[in-house]
């Protein structure tokens, strides 16, 4: 009988500890998400506000899925349309396309450049970051490889909070313009993933790990064709 009571007491203690850890984890997750949203959100601006910033080194468009190495997904197309619009508004005379080109068979940034050229941006004004494998790496490489100091980031708003937060934590004078002209399939899942990604990148910004690749310095003020 005593052994049974002792066993039950141990189970209750373990369960209580698990519940407490789960509650503490949920609170930490919520606090870190709030930190990213509040901090990043302070630097999200309208197109008109972006056009008045002055001295912007580049408009940084973050990559997303492409199809058949030719066509941007809806999310990426909307990011590109906004980036091109900001270019034509005079926010900056340079576009930096940052995305995944980790395989020969998959090249986000070429699709992104082709889109911008099709809509009137000179090829030499478009830089391709082939190793923007994550939001954190895109910001790190914008600073260290492309030598950008003041940037305007373009992506969907749910993602923009984190992108601007990371850029600012890495010392960039960063602003964001959201590209959300329509709803997207699967957005609920993306929002859930973002809740986990924000705390991860808070810690990345504390410890500042190097990205997968750095490589030669390519100042964004030069000729973008060198990155083809």
C-alpha positions as CSV (number, residue, x, y, z in Angstrom):
1,X,0.0,0.0,0.0
2,X,2.8,2.4,1.0
3,X,4.7,1.6,-2.1
4,X,1.6,2.3,-4.2
5,X,1.1,5.6,-2.6
6,X,4.8,6.5,-3.0
7,X,4.6,5.6,-6.7
8,X,1.4,7.7,-7.1
9,X,3.1,10.6,-5.4
10,X,6.1,10.4,-7.7
11,X,3.9,10.4,-10.7
12,X,2.0,13.5,-9.5
13,X,5.4,15.2,-8.9
14,X,6.6,14.4,-12.4
15,X,3.3,15.4,-14.0
16,X,3.4,18.7,-12.0
17,X,6.9,19.4,-13.2
18,X,6.0,18.6,-16.8
19,X,3.0,21.0,-16.6
20,X,5.1,23.7,-15.1
21,X,7.7,23.4,-17.7
22,X,5.1,23.4,-20.5
23,X,3.5,26.6,-19.0
24,X,6.9,28.2,-18.6
25,X,7.8,27.3,-22.2
26,X,4.5,28.7,-23.5
27,X,5.1,32.0,-21.6
28,X,8.6,32.3,-22.9
29,X,7.4,31.6,-26.5
30,X,4.7,34.3,-26.2
31,X,7.1,36.8,-24.7
32,X,9.8,36.3,-27.4
33,X,7.1,36.5,-30.1
34,X,5.9,39.8,-28.6
35,X,9.4,41.1,-28.5
36,X,9.9,40.4,-32.2
37,X,6.6,41.8,-33.3
38,X,6.8,44.9,-31.2
39,X,10.4,45.7,-32.1
40,X,10.2,44.8,-35.8
41,X,6.8,46.5,-36.2
42,X,8.2,49.9,-35.2
43,X,10.1,50.0,-38.5
44,X,7.4,48.8,-40.9
45,X,6.5,51.7,-43.2
46,X,4.2,52.5,-46.1
47,X,5.3,52.9,-49.7
48,X,5.1,56.7,-49.3
49,X,7.1,56.7,-46.1
50,X,9.7,54.4,-47.7
51,X,10.1,56.8,-50.7
52,X,11.0,59.6,-48.3
53,X,13.7,57.7,-46.3
54,X,16.6,58.7,-48.5
55,X,20.1,57.1,-48.7
56,X,18.7,53.5,-49.0
57,X,21.4,51.2,-50.3
58,X,19.1,48.6,-51.6
59,X,15.6,47.1,-51.6
60,X,16.0,43.6,-50.2
61,X,13.3,41.1,-51.6
62,X,13.2,37.8,-49.7
63,X,12.8,34.7,-51.7
64,X,10.0,32.1,-51.6
65,X,9.0,29.1,-53.7
66,X,9.4,29.0,-57.5
67,X,8.0,26.5,-59.9
68,X,9.9,24.8,-62.7
69,X,12.7,27.2,-62.2
70,X,10.7,29.7,-64.2
71,X,7.6,30.9,-62.3
72,X,7.4,32.6,-58.9
73,X,4.8,31.4,-56.4
74,X,2.0,33.8,-55.5
75,X,3.8,34.9,-52.4
76,X,7.0,35.6,-54.2
77,X,5.3,37.3,-57.1
78,X,3.7,39.7,-54.7
79,X,7.0,40.4,-53.0
80,X,8.6,41.0,-56.4
81,X,5.8,43.3,-57.6
82,X,6.3,45.4,-54.4
83,X,10.0,45.5,-54.7
84,X,9.8,46.6,-58.3
85,X,7.3,49.2,-57.4
86,X,9.5,50.6,-54.7
87,X,12.4,50.7,-57.2
88,X,10.3,52.8,-59.6
89,X,9.2,55.1,-56.8
90,X,12.9,55.9,-56.2
91,X,13.3,54.2,-52.8
92,X,16.6,52.9,-54.0
93,X,18.3,52.2,-57.4
94,X,19.4,48.7,-56.4
95,X,17.4,45.5,-55.8
96,X,18.9,42.7,-53.8
97,X,17.2,39.3,-54.5
98,X,18.0,36.9,-51.6
99,X,16.9,33.3,-51.9
100,X,17.7,29.6,-52.2
101,X,20.0,28.4,-55.0
102,X,21.4,25.5,-53.0
103,X,20.9,23.1,-56.0
104,X,21.5,23.6,-59.7
105,X,17.9,22.4,-60.3
106,X,16.4,25.0,-58.0
107,X,17.2,28.7,-58.4
108,X,14.9,31.3,-56.7
109,X,17.0,34.3,-57.4
110,X,17.3,33.9,-61.1
111,X,13.5,33.7,-61.3
112,X,13.4,36.9,-59.1
113,X,15.8,38.8,-61.3
114,X,14.1,37.7,-64.5
115,X,10.8,39.1,-63.1
116,X,12.4,42.5,-62.2
117,X,14.0,42.8,-65.6
118,X,10.7,42.0,-67.3
119,X,9.2,45.0,-65.4
120,X,11.7,47.5,-66.3
121,X,14.6,47.2,-63.8
122,X,18.0,47.3,-65.5
123,X,19.9,44.0,-65.1
124,X,23.0,45.8,-63.7
125,X,20.8,47.2,-60.8
126,X,19.8,43.7,-59.6
127,X,22.0,41.7,-57.3
128,X,21.4,38.0,-56.6
129,X,22.2,36.5,-53.2
130,X,22.3,32.8,-54.1
131,X,22.9,31.7,-50.5
132,X,20.0,33.4,-48.7
133,X,18.9,30.1,-47.2
134,X,17.1,31.6,-44.2
135,X,15.9,35.1,-43.1
136,X,18.8,35.3,-40.7
137,X,21.4,34.4,-43.4
138,X,19.8,36.9,-45.9
139,X,20.3,39.8,-43.4
140,X,23.8,38.7,-42.4
141,X,24.9,38.4,-46.0
142,X,23.2,41.7,-46.9
143,X,25.5,43.3,-44.3
144,X,28.8,41.4,-44.8
145,X,28.8,40.3,-48.4
146,X,26.8,43.1,-50.1
147,X,28.0,45.8,-47.7
148,X,24.5,47.3,-47.3
149,X,23.9,49.6,-44.3
150,X,20.5,51.1,-44.9
151,X,17.9,48.7,-46.5
152,X,14.2,48.4,-47.1
153,X,13.0,44.8,-46.8
154,X,10.0,43.4,-48.7
155,X,8.0,40.3,-47.7
156,X,4.6,39.5,-46.3
157,X,3.7,41.2,-43.0
158,X,3.7,38.1,-40.9
159,X,7.3,37.5,-41.9
160,X,8.3,41.1,-42.0
161,X,8.4,41.6,-38.2
162,X,11.1,39.0,-37.9
163,X,13.1,40.1,-40.9
164,X,13.3,43.7,-39.7
165,X,14.0,42.5,-36.1
166,X,17.0,40.4,-37.3
167,X,18.3,43.2,-39.6
168,X,18.2,45.7,-36.8
169,X,19.8,43.3,-34.3
170,X,22.7,42.8,-36.8
171,X,23.2,46.6,-37.0
172,X,21.5,47.4,-40.2
173,X,19.4,50.6,-40.6
174,X,16.4,48.5,-41.7
175,X,12.8,49.3,-42.6
176,X,10.1,47.0,-44.0
177,X,7.3,47.3,-46.5
178,X,4.6,44.6,-46.5
179,X,3.4,42.9,-49.6
180,X,0.0,41.4,-48.8
181,X,-2.4,42.2,-51.6
182,X,-4.3,38.8,-51.3
183,X,-4.8,35.8,-49.1
184,X,-2.6,32.8,-49.5
185,X,-3.4,29.1,-49.3
186,X,-1.8,27.4,-46.3
187,X,-1.3,30.7,-44.4
188,X,-2.4,29.3,-41.1
189,X,0.5,26.7,-41.1
190,X,2.9,29.5,-42.0
191,X,1.7,31.6,-39.1
192,X,2.3,28.6,-36.8
193,X,5.8,28.0,-38.1
194,X,6.5,31.7,-37.7
195,X,5.6,31.5,-34.0
196,X,8.5,29.0,-33.5
197,X,10.9,30.8,-35.9
198,X,10.8,34.1,-34.0
199,X,12.3,32.8,-30.8
200,X,14.9,30.8,-32.7
201,X,16.1,34.0,-34.4
202,X,16.1,35.9,-31.2
203,X,18.8,33.5,-30.0
204,X,20.5,33.7,-33.4
205,X,20.7,37.5,-32.9
206,X,22.2,37.0,-29.5
207,X,24.9,34.5,-30.5
208,X,25.3,35.6,-34.1
209,X,26.4,32.4,-35.8
210,X,28.0,32.7,-39.2
211,X,25.8,31.9,-42.2
212,X,26.3,28.8,-44.3
213,X,28.4,30.8,-46.8
214,X,30.0,34.2,-46.9
215,X,32.5,34.5,-49.7
216,X,33.8,37.5,-51.6
217,X,32.5,41.0,-50.8
218,X,30.3,42.4,-53.6
219,X,29.2,45.9,-52.7
220,X,25.6,46.5,-53.7
221,X,26.5,49.9,-55.2
222,X,28.3,48.3,-58.1
223,X,27.2,46.3,-61.1
224,X,24.7,43.5,-60.2
225,X,25.5,41.4,-63.3
226,X,28.6,40.1,-61.5
227,X,26.2,38.0,-59.4
228,X,24.6,36.2,-62.4
